[in-house]
Structures are given as structure tokens and as C-alpha cells.
Amino acid sequence: MLFSPHQALGKFTATKSVDWSYEQELRLINFEAKATSIDMPKGLKIKKLIAGHKMSVEHKQRLKYVAETLRVKYDEMTITREGLTLSSSVPDWKSLPIKK
């Protein structure tokens, strides 16, 4: 089965590991415009924002600020010897300056 680069990227970003299949996750991806907002589909609500393990501290700060603004949970992915894990014990971001 052959895919164009655009199709392959779409398949890659829309697919997740079987280990995470229990999560009821929906990914909203806009391939047409970078860093633009999108309208949430009716009936959907953001419950949690998860920072990737490779995100910069600045981006984590911004995501944490957005989570607080939306009043949703915030978690971070971390790397351990066992692999990727979800960490709910995030650093005290209030002690760091948050760029708006």
C-alpha cells in the first residue's frame, strides 16, 4: 500500500500505540495552516492537555497556562527506563514566569 507524503503524515499523527488504546482520545490536526485556532466540533470538550516529553520548558509553560485558563487537567509525558510514562506530578509552574 502506497501513501503520498501528506497521507503518510496524516496516518502517522492520527495513529497511536496499542498500549494507549484504552484512552478515549481524539486528535484535531490542521495540515493547512500552522499555529491557527480551530473550532471544536459540537459535543466535544477538552478534558486534559498533555505535554510531550520533548517540549521545551517555554512551550510547557504556555500549555500549562492554557490548561489553567480552560480549567482542564495538565499532564506531562516523561521518559523512564521502562519507556514513556504519563506524569501527573508536574513541577510547580507557579514558581516560574509564564509567558502569555
C-alpha positions in Angstrom: 0.0 0.0 0.0 1.5 3.3 -1.0 0.7 6.7 0.5 1.7 10.2 -0.5 3.8 12.1 2.0 0.8 14.1 3.1 -1.3 10.9 3.6 1.6 9.2 5.4 2.0 12.1 7.8 -1.8 12.0 8.4 -1.7 8.3 9.2 1.3 8.7 11.5 -0.2 11.6 13.5 -3.6 10.0 13.7 -2.3 6.7 14.9 -1.3 5.8 18.4 0.4 2.8 20.1 -1.8 -0.2 21.1 -0.5 0.5 24.7 -2.6 3.7 24.7 -5.7 2.2 23.0 -7.7 2.4 26.2 -7.6 6.2 26.0 -10.7 7.8 24.5 -8.6 10.3 22.6 -9.4 12.5 19.6 -6.7 14.4 17.8 -7.5 17.6 15.9 -4.8 18.3 13.4 -4.8 21.2 10.9 -2.4 20.5 8.0 -3.4 23.6 6.1 -2.2 26.3 8.4 0.4 26.4 11.1 -0.5 27.6 14.6 -4.0 28.6 13.8 -7.0 28.0 16.0 -9.8 25.7 15.1 -13.4 25.5 16.2 -14.2 22.5 18.4 -16.7 20.1 16.9 -20.1 20.3 18.7 -20.4 17.8 21.6 -16.6 17.6 22.3 -14.9 19.1 25.3 -11.2 19.2 26.1 -10.6 17.3 29.4 -6.8 17.3 29.5 -3.7 18.7 27.9 -0.6 16.6 27.8 2.8 18.0 27.2 5.2 15.8 25.1 8.5 14.8 26.6 10.5 16.7 24.0 8.6 20.0 24.5 10.7 23.0 25.6 10.1 24.4 29.1 8.7 27.5 27.4 6.1 25.5 25.5 5.2 23.5 28.6 4.7 26.8 30.5 2.3 28.0 27.7 0.4 24.8 27.6 0.1 24.8 31.4 -1.3 28.4 31.2 -3.8 27.3 28.6 -4.9 24.3 30.8 -5.4 26.6 33.8 -7.3 29.1 31.6 -9.6 26.3 30.3 -9.8 24.7 33.7 -8.7 21.3 32.4 -6.1 18.8 33.7 -2.5 19.1 32.7 0.0 16.2 32.5 3.4 15.6 31.0 5.0 12.7 29.3 8.3 11.6 30.7 10.9 9.1 29.7 12.0 6.4 32.2 14.0 3.2 31.8 10.7 1.4 31.1 9.7 3.8 28.3 7.3 6.7 28.0 5.1 7.3 31.1 2.4 9.9 31.9 3.4 12.0 34.9 0.6 13.7 36.8 3.1 15.1 39.3 4.2 18.1 37.3 6.6 20.7 38.6 5.3 23.8 40.4 4.8 26.0 37.4 3.6 28.9 39.6 7.2 29.4 40.7 8.2 30.0 37.0 7.3 33.1 34.9 4.6 32.2 32.4 4.8 34.0 29.0 1.4 34.9 27.7 
